[in-house]
């Protein structure tokens, strides 16, 4: 019938994984990566996915025209000011900042951010130093009250 179907008509037992990210990683490594490698997808489009791409939490990107409330929204969610934050009627925020939970509070510059193999920022190196000079990661040790309230409910 189909080349991808089971030849003898018996159903295969499904594979079980501990986490969704383990399952996605396995599927990528066994099914998709060989196809990407055969057709040299990584040479002309984007690099292969790394373990950090599967292990890290999803991210949200806020994009919009200036003075539309992006910085104010982040400030409201974090319940505190963040490094480099400026609010005004003219364009004030001229950088990209990744807010993440960390063991210690601090700011990591973009050039240092792209060398950490445990974080999903290594591919940003392709954009060069001009971009990396405007990229930072802010590690926050505490969670916001909204997050803690949701955690208590579950």
MIVEXTI-379136 format. One record per atom (N, C-alpha, C): atom name; residue in one letter; x, y, z. Coordinates in nm, 3 decimals. Layout:
// residues N
<atom=CA rest=a x=X y=Y z=Z> $
...
// end
This chain:
// residues 154
<atom=N rest=x x=0.083 y=-0.117 z=0.000> $
<atom=CA rest=x x=0.000 y=0.000 z=0.000> $
<atom=C rest=x x=0.088 y=0.125 z=0.000> $
<atom=N rest=x x=0.131 y=0.175 z=0.115> $
<atom=CA rest=x x=0.221 y=0.290 z=0.121> $
<atom=C rest=x x=0.357 y=0.242 z=0.168> $
<atom=N rest=x x=0.462 y=0.308 z=0.120> $
<atom=CA rest=x x=0.597 y=0.266 z=0.159> $
<atom=C rest=x x=0.623 y=0.291 z=0.307> $
<atom=N rest=x x=0.552 y=0.385 z=0.370> $
<atom=CA rest=x x=0.575 y=0.416 z=0.509> $
<atom=C rest=x x=0.490 y=0.331 z=0.604> $
<atom=N rest=x x=0.395 y=0.255 z=0.549> $
<atom=CA rest=x x=0.310 y=0.173 z=0.636> $
<atom=C rest=x x=0.382 y=0.044 z=0.674> $
<atom=N rest=x x=0.331 y=-0.019 z=0.775> $
<atom=CA rest=x x=0.387 y=-0.145 z=0.823> $
<atom=C rest=x x=0.360 y=-0.253 z=0.719> $
<atom=N rest=x x=0.461 y=-0.327 z=0.679> $
<atom=CA rest=x x=0.451 y=-0.426 z=0.570> $
<atom=C rest=x x=0.359 y=-0.544 z=0.604> $
<atom=N rest=x x=0.366 y=-0.592 z=0.727> $
<atom=CA rest=x x=0.289 y=-0.713 z=0.761> $
<atom=C rest=x x=0.151 y=-0.684 z=0.818> $
<atom=N rest=x x=0.113 y=-0.557 z=0.826> $
<atom=CA rest=x x=-0.022 y=-0.523 z=0.870> $
<atom=C rest=x x=-0.040 y=-0.520 z=1.021> $
<atom=N rest=x x=0.061 y=-0.556 z=1.098> $
<atom=CA rest=x x=0.049 y=-0.552 z=1.244> $
<atom=C rest=x x=0.083 y=-0.413 z=1.294> $
<atom=N rest=x x=0.012 y=-0.373 z=1.398> $
<atom=CA rest=x x=0.039 y=-0.242 z=1.458> $
<atom=C rest=x x=0.162 y=-0.251 z=1.547> $
<atom=N rest=x x=0.244 y=-0.149 z=1.539> $
<atom=CA rest=x x=0.361 y=-0.141 z=1.627> $
<atom=C rest=x x=0.318 y=-0.084 z=1.761> $
<atom=N rest=x x=0.384 y=-0.127 z=1.867> $
<atom=CA rest=x x=0.360 y=-0.069 z=1.998> $
<atom=C rest=x x=0.416 y=0.073 z=1.999> $
<atom=N rest=x x=0.341 y=0.166 z=2.055> $
<atom=CA rest=x x=0.390 y=0.304 z=2.057> $
<atom=C rest=x x=0.510 y=0.318 z=2.151> $
<atom=N rest=x x=0.602 y=0.408 z=2.115> $
<atom=CA rest=x x=0.716 y=0.436 z=2.202> $
<atom=C rest=x x=0.668 y=0.525 z=2.315> $
<atom=N rest=x x=0.720 y=0.500 z=2.434> $
<atom=CA rest=x x=0.686 y=0.581 z=2.550> $
<atom=C rest=x x=0.806 y=0.667 z=2.589> $
<atom=N rest=x x=0.780 y=0.791 z=2.624> $
<atom=CA rest=x x=0.885 y=0.884 z=2.663> $
<atom=C rest=x x=0.848 y=0.944 z=2.797> $
<atom=N rest=x x=0.950 y=0.982 z=2.873> $
<atom=CA rest=x x=0.927 y=1.043 z=3.004> $
<atom=C rest=x x=0.869 y=1.183 z=2.991> $
<atom=N rest=x x=0.915 y=1.257 z=2.891> $
<atom=CA rest=x x=0.867 y=1.394 z=2.871> $
<atom=C rest=x x=0.839 y=1.418 z=2.723> $
<atom=N rest=x x=0.764 y=1.521 z=2.696> $
<atom=CA rest=x x=0.735 y=1.558 z=2.558> $
<atom=C rest=x x=0.864 y=1.597 z=2.487> $
<atom=N rest=x x=0.951 y=1.671 z=2.557> $
<atom=CA rest=x x=1.075 y=1.715 z=2.493> $
<atom=C rest=x x=1.164 y=1.596 z=2.458> $
<atom=N rest=x x=1.163 y=1.490 z=2.541> $
<atom=CA rest=x x=1.239 y=1.368 z=2.506> $
<atom=C rest=x x=1.184 y=1.304 z=2.379> $
<atom=N rest=x x=1.053 y=1.299 z=2.367> $
<atom=CA rest=x x=0.991 y=1.243 z=2.248> $
<atom=C rest=x x=1.020 y=1.324 z=2.123> $
<atom=N rest=x x=1.010 y=1.457 z=2.136> $
<atom=CA rest=x x=1.040 y=1.543 z=2.022> $
<atom=C rest=x x=1.187 y=1.532 z=1.981> $
<atom=N rest=x x=1.275 y=1.526 z=2.080> $
<atom=CA rest=x x=1.417 y=1.513 z=2.051> $
<atom=C rest=x x=1.445 y=1.383 z=1.976> $
<atom=N rest=x x=1.384 y=1.274 z=2.023> $
<atom=CA rest=x x=1.404 y=1.143 z=1.960> $
<atom=C rest=x x=1.351 y=1.143 z=1.815> $
<atom=N rest=x x=1.231 y=1.196 z=1.797> $
<atom=CA rest=x x=1.174 y=1.204 z=1.662> $
<atom=C rest=x x=1.260 y=1.289 z=1.570> $
<atom=N rest=x x=1.309 y=1.400 z=1.621> $
<atom=CA rest=x x=1.394 y=1.485 z=1.538> $
<atom=C rest=x x=1.522 y=1.412 z=1.499> $
<atom=N rest=x x=1.588 y=1.350 z=1.597> $
<atom=CA rest=x x=1.717 y=1.283 z=1.570> $
<atom=C rest=x x=1.701 y=1.162 z=1.477> $
<atom=N rest=x x=1.592 y=1.089 z=1.488> $
<atom=CA rest=x x=1.578 y=0.966 z=1.409> $
<atom=C rest=x x=1.506 y=0.987 z=1.276> $
<atom=N rest=x x=1.414 y=1.081 z=1.267> $
<atom=CA rest=x x=1.333 y=1.098 z=1.146> $
<atom=C rest=x x=1.369 y=1.223 z=1.066> $
<atom=N rest=x x=1.369 y=1.337 z=1.133> $
<atom=CA rest=x x=1.384 y=1.463 z=1.061> $
<atom=C rest=x x=1.529 y=1.500 z=1.032> $
<atom=N rest=x x=1.618 y=1.483 z=1.129> $
<atom=CA rest=x x=1.757 y=1.522 z=1.108> $
<atom=C rest=x x=1.822 y=1.448 z=0.990> $
<atom=N rest=x x=1.802 y=1.316 z=0.975> $
<atom=CA rest=x x=1.862 y=1.250 z=0.858> $
<atom=C rest=x x=1.814 y=1.310 z=0.725> $
<atom=N rest=x x=1.687 y=1.349 z=0.719> $
<atom=CA rest=x x=1.634 y=1.411 z=0.598> $
<atom=C rest=x x=1.698 y=1.549 z=0.575> $
<atom=N rest=x x=1.708 y=1.628 z=0.682> $
<atom=CA rest=x x=1.773 y=1.759 z=0.672> $
<atom=C rest=x x=1.919 y=1.744 z=0.628> $
<atom=N rest=x x=1.986 y=1.645 z=0.683> $
<atom=CA rest=x x=2.127 y=1.622 z=0.652> $
<atom=C rest=x x=2.144 y=1.577 z=0.506> $
<atom=N rest=x x=2.057 y=1.489 z=0.460> $
<atom=CA rest=x x=2.066 y=1.440 z=0.322> $
<atom=C rest=x x=2.052 y=1.554 z=0.221> $
<atom=N rest=x x=1.961 y=1.644 z=0.246> $
<atom=CA rest=x x=1.936 y=1.754 z=0.152> $
<atom=C rest=x x=2.011 y=1.883 z=0.189> $
<atom=N rest=x x=2.105 y=1.874 z=0.283> $
<atom=CA rest=x x=2.192 y=1.984 z=0.323> $
<atom=C rest=x x=2.113 y=2.108 z=0.366> $
<atom=N rest=x x=2.004 y=2.084 z=0.436> $
<atom=CA rest=x x=1.918 y=2.191 z=0.484> $
<atom=C rest=x x=1.996 y=2.289 z=0.572> $
<atom=N rest=x x=2.089 y=2.236 z=0.652> $
<atom=CA rest=x x=2.164 y=2.319 z=0.747> $
<atom=C rest=x x=2.264 y=2.410 z=0.677> $
<atom=N rest=x x=2.297 y=2.381 z=0.555> $
<atom=CA rest=x x=2.393 y=2.464 z=0.483> $
<atom=C rest=x x=2.329 y=2.591 z=0.426> $
<atom=N rest=x x=2.201 y=2.585 z=0.393> $
<atom=CA rest=x x=2.141 y=2.702 z=0.329> $
<atom=C rest=x x=2.025 y=2.764 z=0.406> $
<atom=N rest=x x=1.974 y=2.700 z=0.511> $
<atom=CA rest=x x=1.861 y=2.760 z=0.581> $
<atom=C rest=x x=1.891 y=2.791 z=0.727> $
<atom=N rest=x x=1.898 y=2.690 z=0.810> $
<atom=CA rest=x x=1.925 y=2.713 z=0.952> $
<atom=C rest=x x=2.001 y=2.594 z=1.010> $
<atom=N rest=x x=2.078 y=2.617 z=1.116> $
<atom=CA rest=x x=2.155 y=2.508 z=1.175> $
<atom=C rest=x x=2.065 y=2.402 z=1.238> $
<atom=N rest=x x=2.121 y=2.286 z=1.259> $
<atom=CA rest=x x=2.046 y=2.176 z=1.321> $
<atom=C rest=x x=2.007 y=2.212 z=1.463> $
<atom=N rest=x x=1.898 y=2.155 z=1.509> $
<atom=CA rest=x x=1.855 y=2.178 z=1.646> $
<atom=C rest=x x=1.952 y=2.110 z=1.742> $
<atom=N rest=x x=1.974 y=2.173 z=1.857> $
<atom=CA rest=x x=2.062 y=2.121 z=1.959> $
<atom=C rest=x x=1.978 y=2.078 z=2.079> $
<atom=N rest=x x=2.041 y=2.011 z=2.175> $
<atom=CA rest=x x=1.969 y=1.966 z=2.294> $
<atom=C rest=x x=1.906 y=2.083 z=2.369> $
<atom=N rest=x x=1.974 y=2.197 z=2.372> $
<atom=CA rest=x x=1.919 y=2.314 z=2.441> $
<atom=C rest=x x=1.788 y=2.360 z=2.380> $
<atom=N rest=x x=1.769 y=2.337 z=2.251> $
<atom=CA rest=x x=1.643 y=2.375 z=2.187> $
<atom=C rest=x x=1.526 y=2.293 z=2.238> $
<atom=N rest=x x=1.552 y=2.173 z=2.284> $
<atom=CA rest=x x=1.447 y=2.087 z=2.336> $
<atom=C rest=x x=1.432 y=2.099 z=2.488> $
<atom=N rest=x x=1.541 y=2.129 z=2.558> $
<atom=CA rest=x x=1.540 y=2.128 z=2.704> $
<atom=C rest=x x=1.488 y=2.256 z=2.766> $
<atom=N rest=x x=1.500 y=2.369 z=2.699> $
<atom=CA rest=x x=1.461 y=2.496 z=2.758> $
<atom=C rest=x x=1.313 y=2.523 z=2.743> $
<atom=N rest=x x=1.265 y=2.609 z=2.829> $
<atom=CA rest=x x=1.123 y=2.645 z=2.827> $
<atom=C rest=x x=1.092 y=2.731 z=2.705> $
<atom=N rest=x x=0.966 y=2.731 z=2.662> $
<atom=CA rest=x x=0.928 y=2.816 z=2.549> $
<atom=C rest=x x=0.949 y=2.964 z=2.583> $
<atom=N rest=x x=0.966 y=3.045 z=2.480> $
<atom=CA rest=x x=0.988 y=3.189 z=2.498> $
<atom=C rest=x x=0.878 y=3.267 z=2.428> $
<atom=N rest=x x=0.856 y=3.387 z=2.477> $
<atom=CA rest=x x=0.758 y=3.478 z=2.418> $
<atom=C rest=x x=0.834 y=3.601 z=2.371> $
<atom=N rest=x x=0.806 y=3.644 z=2.250> $
<atom=CA rest=x x=0.870 y=3.762 z=2.193> $
<atom=C rest=x x=0.766 y=3.872 z=2.180> $
<atom=N rest=x x=0.796 y=3.989 z=2.237> $
<atom=CA rest=x x=0.708 y=4.104 z=2.223> $
<atom=C rest=x x=0.766 y=4.196 z=2.117> $
<atom=N rest=x x=0.688 y=4.225 z=2.015> $
<atom=CA rest=x x=0.731 y=4.310 z=1.905> $
<atom=C rest=x x=0.623 y=4.413 z=1.878> $
<atom=N rest=x x=0.663 y=4.533 z=1.846> $
<atom=CA rest=x x=0.565 y=4.635 z=1.813> $
<atom=C rest=x x=0.631 y=4.769 z=1.792> $
<atom=N rest=x x=0.552 y=4.866 z=1.747> $
<atom=CA rest=x x=0.604 y=5.001 z=1.728> $
<atom=C rest=x x=0.643 y=5.061 z=1.861> $
<atom=N rest=x x=0.721 y=5.168 z=1.856> $
<atom=CA rest=x x=0.764 y=5.229 z=1.981> $
<atom=C rest=x x=0.646 y=5.295 z=2.052> $
<atom=N rest=x x=0.659 y=5.305 z=2.182> $
<atom=CA rest=x x=0.558 y=5.368 z=2.269> $
<atom=C rest=x x=0.422 y=5.300 z=2.261> $
<atom=N rest=x x=0.422 y=5.167 z=2.249> $
<atom=CA rest=x x=0.294 y=5.095 z=2.250> $
<atom=C rest=x x=0.276 y=5.014 z=2.378> $
<atom=N rest=x x=0.374 y=5.020 z=2.470> $
<atom=CA rest=x x=0.357 y=4.957 z=2.601> $
<atom=C rest=x x=0.429 y=4.826 z=2.621> $
<atom=N rest=x x=0.522 y=4.788 z=2.535> $
<atom=CA rest=x x=0.594 y=4.661 z=2.552> $
<atom=C rest=x x=0.673 y=4.660 z=2.682> $
<atom=N rest=x x=0.752 y=4.764 z=2.707> $
<atom=CA rest=x x=0.833 y=4.772 z=2.827> $
<atom=C rest=x x=0.745 y=4.781 z=2.951> $
<atom=N rest=x x=0.639 y=4.858 z=2.944> $
<atom=CA rest=x x=0.546 y=4.870 z=3.057> $
<atom=C rest=x x=0.482 y=4.736 z=3.088> $
<atom=N rest=x x=0.447 y=4.660 z=2.986> $
<atom=CA rest=x x=0.387 y=4.527 z=3.004> $
<atom=C rest=x x=0.485 y=4.433 z=3.075> $
<atom=N rest=x x=0.610 y=4.432 z=3.029> $
<atom=CA rest=x x=0.710 y=4.346 z=3.094> $
<atom=C rest=x x=0.732 y=4.389 z=3.238> $
<atom=N rest=x x=0.739 y=4.520 z=3.259> $
<atom=CA rest=x x=0.757 y=4.573 z=3.395> $
<atom=C rest=x x=0.641 y=4.530 z=3.485> $
<atom=N rest=x x=0.519 y=4.533 z=3.431> $
<atom=CA rest=x x=0.403 y=4.491 z=3.509> $
<atom=C rest=x x=0.411 y=4.341 z=3.543> $
<atom=N rest=x x=0.449 y=4.258 z=3.447> $
<atom=CA rest=x x=0.460 y=4.114 z=3.472> $
<atom=C rest=x x=0.569 y=4.081 z=3.574> $
<atom=N rest=x x=0.682 y=4.150 z=3.564> $
<atom=CA rest=x x=0.796 y=4.123 z=3.652> $
<atom=C rest=x x=0.782 y=4.190 z=3.788> $
<atom=N rest=x x=0.691 y=4.287 z=3.796> $
<atom=CA rest=x x=0.665 y=4.362 z=3.918> $
<atom=C rest=x x=0.789 y=4.434 z=3.968> $
<atom=N rest=x x=0.877 y=4.472 z=3.877> $
<atom=CA rest=x x=0.994 y=4.552 z=3.910> $
<atom=C rest=x x=1.055 y=4.601 z=3.780> $
<atom=N rest=x x=1.140 y=4.702 z=3.793> $
<atom=CA rest=x x=1.212 y=4.751 z=3.676> $
<atom=C rest=x x=1.319 y=4.650 z=3.637> $
<atom=N rest=x x=1.358 y=4.649 z=3.510> $
<atom=CA rest=x x=1.465 y=4.560 z=3.467> $
<atom=C rest=x x=1.579 y=4.642 z=3.412> $
<atom=N rest=x x=1.700 y=4.588 z=3.409> $
<atom=CA rest=x x=1.818 y=4.664 z=3.367> $
<atom=C rest=x x=1.802 y=4.720 z=3.226> $
<atom=N rest=x x=1.834 y=4.848 z=3.212> $
<atom=CA rest=x x=1.826 y=4.914 z=3.082> $
<atom=C rest=x x=1.688 y=4.965 z=3.047> $
<atom=N rest=x x=1.593 y=4.950 z=3.137> $
<atom=CA rest=x x=1.456 y=4.991 z=3.108> $
<atom=C rest=x x=1.443 y=5.143 z=3.117> $
<atom=N rest=x x=1.384 y=5.201 z=3.015> $
<atom=CA rest=x x=1.352 y=5.343 z=3.014> $
<atom=C rest=x x=1.216 y=5.355 z=2.947> $
<atom=N rest=x x=1.131 y=5.436 z=3.006> $
<atom=CA rest=x x=0.997 y=5.457 z=2.949> $
<atom=C rest=x x=0.982 y=5.605 z=2.917> $
<atom=N rest=x x=0.936 y=5.633 z=2.796> $
<atom=CA rest=x x=0.916 y=5.771 z=2.754> $
<atom=C rest=x x=0.835 y=5.775 z=2.626> $
<atom=N rest=x x=0.795 y=5.895 z=2.582> $
<atom=CA rest=x x=0.713 y=5.906 z=2.461> $
<atom=C rest=x x=0.791 y=5.878 z=2.332> $
<atom=N rest=x x=0.923 y=5.899 z=2.334> $
<atom=CA rest=x x=1.004 y=5.873 z=2.215> $
<atom=C rest=x x=1.066 y=5.734 z=2.227> $
<atom=N rest=x x=1.122 y=5.678 z=2.119> $
<atom=CA rest=x x=1.185 y=5.546 z=2.127> $
<atom=C rest=x x=1.296 y=5.545 z=2.232> $
<atom=N rest=x x=1.284 y=5.456 z=2.329> $
<atom=CA rest=x x=1.381 y=5.454 z=2.438> $
<atom=C rest=x x=1.453 y=5.320 z=2.450> $
<atom=N rest=x x=1.382 y=5.210 z=2.438> $
<atom=CA rest=x x=1.444 y=5.079 z=2.453> $
<atom=C rest=x x=1.503 y=5.039 z=2.319> $
<atom=N rest=x x=1.634 y=5.023 z=2.315> $
<atom=CA rest=x x=1.701 y=4.994 z=2.188> $
<atom=C rest=x x=1.777 y=4.862 z=2.194> $
<atom=N rest=x x=1.726 y=4.768 z=2.272> $
<atom=CA rest=x x=1.796 y=4.641 z=2.285> $
<atom=C rest=x x=1.696 y=4.528 z=2.304> $
<atom=N rest=x x=1.749 y=4.406 z=2.295> $
<atom=CA rest=x x=1.669 y=4.286 z=2.317> $
<atom=C rest=x x=1.711 y=4.228 z=2.451> $
<atom=N rest=x x=1.614 y=4.192 z=2.534> $
<atom=CA rest=x x=1.648 y=4.135 z=2.664> $
<atom=C rest=x x=1.566 y=4.008 z=2.686> $
<atom=N rest=x x=1.634 y=3.902 z=2.724> $
<atom=CA rest=x x=1.568 y=3.776 z=2.758> $
<atom=C rest=x x=1.559 y=3.768 z=2.910> $
<atom=N rest=x x=1.439 y=3.764 z=2.963> $
<atom=CA rest=x x=1.419 y=3.755 z=3.107> $
<atom=C rest=x x=1.404 y=3.608 z=3.141> $
<atom=N rest=x x=1.492 y=3.559 z=3.227> $
<atom=CA rest=x x=1.492 y=3.417 z=3.262> $
<atom=C rest=x x=1.508 y=3.400 z=3.412> $
<atom=N rest=x x=1.465 y=3.285 z=3.462> $
<atom=CA rest=x x=1.487 y=3.254 z=3.602> $
<atom=C rest=x x=1.629 y=3.203 z=3.619> $
<atom=N rest=x x=1.698 y=3.253 z=3.720> $
<atom=CA rest=x x=1.835 y=3.210 z=3.745> $
<atom=C rest=x x=1.861 y=3.196 z=3.893> $
<atom=N rest=x x=1.973 y=3.133 z=3.927> $
<atom=CA rest=x x=2.010 y=3.116 z=4.068> $
<atom=C rest=x x=2.050 y=3.248 z=4.131> $
<atom=N rest=x x=2.110 y=3.336 z=4.051> $
<atom=CA rest=x x=2.151 y=3.468 z=4.098> $
<atom=C rest=x x=2.097 y=3.572 z=4.002> $
<atom=N rest=x x=2.067 y=3.691 z=4.057> $
<atom=CA rest=x x=2.024 y=3.799 z=3.969> $
<atom=C rest=x x=2.146 y=3.858 z=3.901> $
<atom=N rest=x x=2.131 y=3.893 z=3.776> $
<atom=CA rest=x x=2.241 y=3.954 z=3.703> $
<atom=C rest=x x=2.210 y=3.965 z=3.556> $
<atom=N rest=x x=2.295 y=4.038 z=3.486> $
<atom=CA rest=x x=2.279 y=4.060 z=3.343> $
<atom=C rest=x x=2.396 y=3.995 z=3.271> $
<atom=N rest=x x=2.366 y=3.920 z=3.167> $
<atom=CA rest=x x=2.468 y=3.855 z=3.086> $
<atom=C rest=x x=2.463 y=3.918 z=2.947> $
<atom=N rest=x x=2.576 y=3.973 z=2.899> $
<atom=CA rest=x x=2.575 y=4.035 z=2.766> $
<atom=C rest=x x=2.559 y=3.933 z=2.655> $
<atom=N rest=x x=2.516 y=3.981 z=2.539> $
<atom=CA rest=x x=2.488 y=3.893 z=2.425> $
<atom=C rest=x x=2.607 y=3.813 z=2.378> $
<atom=N rest=x x=2.727 y=3.871 z=2.383> $
<atom=CA rest=x x=2.846 y=3.797 z=2.340> $
<atom=C rest=x x=2.872 y=3.675 z=2.427> $
<atom=N rest=x x=2.842 y=3.686 z=2.556> $
<atom=CA rest=x x=2.858 y=3.571 z=2.647> $
<atom=C rest=x x=2.740 y=3.476 z=2.637> $
<atom=N rest=x x=2.626 y=3.530 z=2.600> $
<atom=CA rest=x x=2.503 y=3.451 z=2.590> $
<atom=C rest=x x=2.513 y=3.341 z=2.484> $
<atom=N rest=x x=2.579 y=3.370 z=2.373> $
<atom=CA rest=x x=2.583 y=3.276 z=2.261> $
<atom=C rest=x x=2.682 y=3.162 z=2.280> $
<atom=N rest=x x=2.763 y=3.165 z=2.384> $
<atom=CA rest=x x=2.859 y=3.057 z=2.405> $
<atom=C rest=x x=2.812 y=2.954 z=2.506> $
<atom=N rest=x x=2.698 y=2.976 z=2.569> $
<atom=CA rest=x x=2.644 y=2.882 z=2.667> $
<atom=C rest=x x=2.567 y=2.771 z=2.596> $
<atom=N rest=x x=2.620 y=2.647 z=2.594> $
<atom=CA rest=x x=2.552 y=2.539 z=2.520> $
<atom=C rest=x x=2.421 y=2.493 z=2.584> $
<atom=N rest=x x=2.395 y=2.534 z=2.708> $
<atom=CA rest=x x=2.272 y=2.492 z=2.775> $
<atom=C rest=x x=2.155 y=2.585 z=2.749> $
<atom=N rest=x x=2.181 y=2.696 z=2.683> $
<atom=CA rest=x x=2.075 y=2.792 z=2.653> $
<atom=C rest=x x=2.054 y=2.799 z=2.501> $
<atom=N rest=x x=1.932 y=2.830 z=2.459> $
<atom=CA rest=x x=1.901 y=2.827 z=2.314> $
<atom=C rest=x x=1.937 y=2.953 z=2.237> $
<atom=N rest=x x=2.048 y=3.017 z=2.272> $
<atom=CA rest=x x=2.084 y=3.142 z=2.207> $
<atom=C rest=x x=2.205 y=3.130 z=2.115> $
<atom=N rest=x x=2.261 y=3.012 z=2.100> $
<atom=CA rest=x x=2.384 y=2.995 z=2.023> $
<atom=C rest=x x=2.368 y=3.038 z=1.876> $
<atom=N rest=x x=2.252 y=3.019 z=1.821> $
<atom=CA rest=x x=2.230 y=3.051 z=1.679> $
<atom=C rest=x x=2.225 y=3.201 z=1.652> $
<atom=N rest=x x=2.212 y=3.283 z=1.758> $
<atom=CA rest=x x=2.212 y=3.428 z=1.740> $
<atom=C rest=x x=2.349 y=3.480 z=1.699> $
<atom=N rest=x x=2.451 y=3.400 z=1.714> $
<atom=CA rest=x x=2.586 y=3.438 z=1.674> $
<atom=C rest=x x=2.593 y=3.474 z=1.526> $
<atom=N rest=x x=2.507 y=3.416 z=1.446> $
<atom=CA rest=x x=2.506 y=3.442 z=1.302> $
<atom=C rest=x x=2.471 y=3.587 z=1.268> $
<atom=N rest=x x=2.407 y=3.659 z=1.361> $
<atom=CA rest=x x=2.367 y=3.798 z=1.336> $
<atom=C rest=x x=2.480 y=3.897 z=1.360> $
<atom=N rest=x x=2.592 y=3.851 z=1.413> $
<atom=CA rest=x x=2.710 y=3.936 z=1.429> $
<atom=C rest=x x=2.713 y=4.018 z=1.555> $
<atom=N rest=x x=2.826 y=4.087 z=1.573> $
<atom=CA rest=x x=2.850 y=4.163 z=1.697> $
<atom=C rest=x x=2.758 y=4.283 z=1.713> $
<atom=N rest=x x=2.717 y=4.346 z=1.604> $
<atom=CA rest=x x=2.627 y=4.461 z=1.616> $
<atom=C rest=x x=2.497 y=4.421 z=1.685> $
<atom=N rest=x x=2.445 y=4.304 z=1.651> $
<atom=CA rest=x x=2.324 y=4.255 z=1.717> $
<atom=C rest=x x=2.354 y=4.210 z=1.860> $
<atom=N rest=x x=2.463 y=4.135 z=1.877> $
<atom=CA rest=x x=2.495 y=4.082 z=2.009> $
<atom=C rest=x x=2.524 y=4.191 z=2.111> $
<atom=N rest=x x=2.572 y=4.307 z=2.066> $
<atom=CA rest=x x=2.595 y=4.419 z=2.158> $
<atom=C rest=x x=2.464 y=4.476 z=2.210> $
<atom=N rest=x x=2.354 y=4.449 z=2.143> $
<atom=CA rest=x x=2.223 y=4.497 z=2.187> $
<atom=C rest=x x=2.139 y=4.386 z=2.251> $
<atom=N rest=x x=2.195 y=4.271 z=2.266> $
<atom=CA rest=x x=2.125 y=4.155 z=2.325> $
<atom=C rest=x x=2.178 y=4.133 z=2.467> $
<atom=N rest=x x=2.086 y=4.105 z=2.561> $
<atom=CA rest=x x=2.124 y=4.074 z=2.700> $
<atom=C rest=x x=2.028 y=3.970 z=2.755> $
<atom=N rest=x x=2.074 y=3.904 z=2.860> $
<atom=CA rest=x x=1.986 y=3.814 z=2.935> $
<atom=C rest=x x=1.985 y=3.862 z=3.078> $
<atom=N rest=x x=1.867 y=3.877 z=3.133> $
<atom=CA rest=x x=1.853 y=3.918 z=3.272> $
<atom=C rest=x x=1.805 y=3.796 z=3.350> $
<atom=N rest=x x=1.887 y=3.750 z=3.441> $
<atom=CA rest=x x=1.848 y=3.639 z=3.528> $
<atom=C rest=x x=1.782 y=3.695 z=3.653> $
<atom=N rest=x x=1.663 y=3.648 z=3.679> $
<atom=CA rest=x x=1.586 y=3.688 z=3.797> $
<atom=C rest=x x=1.580 y=3.570 z=3.891> $
<atom=N rest=x x=1.604 y=3.593 z=4.017> $
<atom=CA rest=x x=1.599 y=3.484 z=4.113> $
<atom=C rest=x x=1.457 y=3.457 z=4.162> $
<atom=N rest=x x=1.374 y=3.559 z=4.168> $
<atom=CA rest=x x=1.239 y=3.541 z=4.221> $
<atom=C rest=x x=1.136 y=3.538 z=4.108> $
<atom=N rest=x x=1.023 y=3.481 z=4.138> $
<atom=CA rest=x x=0.911 y=3.479 z=4.045> $
<atom=C rest=x x=0.817 y=3.594 z=4.078> $
<atom=N rest=x x=0.733 y=3.629 z=3.984> $
<atom=CA rest=x x=0.634 y=3.734 z=4.009> $
<atom=C rest=x x=0.522 y=3.678 z=4.095> $
<atom=N rest=x x=0.446 y=3.768 z=4.157> $
<atom=CA rest=x x=0.333 y=3.725 z=4.240> $
<atom=C rest=x x=0.230 y=3.650 z=4.157> $
<atom=N rest=x x=0.208 y=3.692 z=4.033> $
<atom=CA rest=x x=0.109 y=3.625 z=3.948> $
<atom=C rest=x x=0.148 y=3.479 z=3.927> $
<atom=N rest=x x=0.277 y=3.453 z=3.903> $
<atom=CA rest=x x=0.323 y=3.315 z=3.883> $
<atom=C rest=x x=0.304 y=3.235 z=4.012> $
<atom=N rest=x x=0.340 y=3.295 z=4.125> $
<atom=CA rest=x x=0.330 y=3.223 z=4.253> $
<atom=C rest=x x=0.183 y=3.193 z=4.285> $
<atom=N rest=x x=0.092 y=3.286 z=4.255> $
<atom=CA rest=x x=-0.050 y=3.263 z=4.280> $
<atom=C rest=x x=-0.101 y=3.145 z=4.196> $
<atom=N rest=x x=-0.061 y=3.139 z=4.069> $
<atom=CA rest=x x=-0.101 y=3.027 z=3.982> $
<atom=C rest=x x=-0.043 y=2.896 z=4.032> $
<atom=N rest=x x=0.081 y=2.898 z=4.080> $
<atom=CA rest=x x=0.147 y=2.778 z=4.130> $
<atom=C rest=x x=0.075 y=2.726 z=4.254> $
<atom=N rest=x x=0.029 y=2.816 z=4.341> $
<atom=CA rest=x x=-0.041 y=2.776 z=4.462> $
<atom=C rest=x x=-0.176 y=2.711 z=4.430> $
<atom=N rest=x x=-0.241 y=2.754 z=4.322> $
<atom=CA rest=x x=-0.370 y=2.699 z=4.284> $
<atom=C rest=x x=-0.358 y=2.555 z=4.234> $
<atom=N rest=x x=-0.243 y=2.522 z=4.173> $
<atom=CA rest=x x=-0.229 y=2.388 z=4.114> $
<atom=C rest=x x=-0.180 y=2.287 z=4.216> $
// end
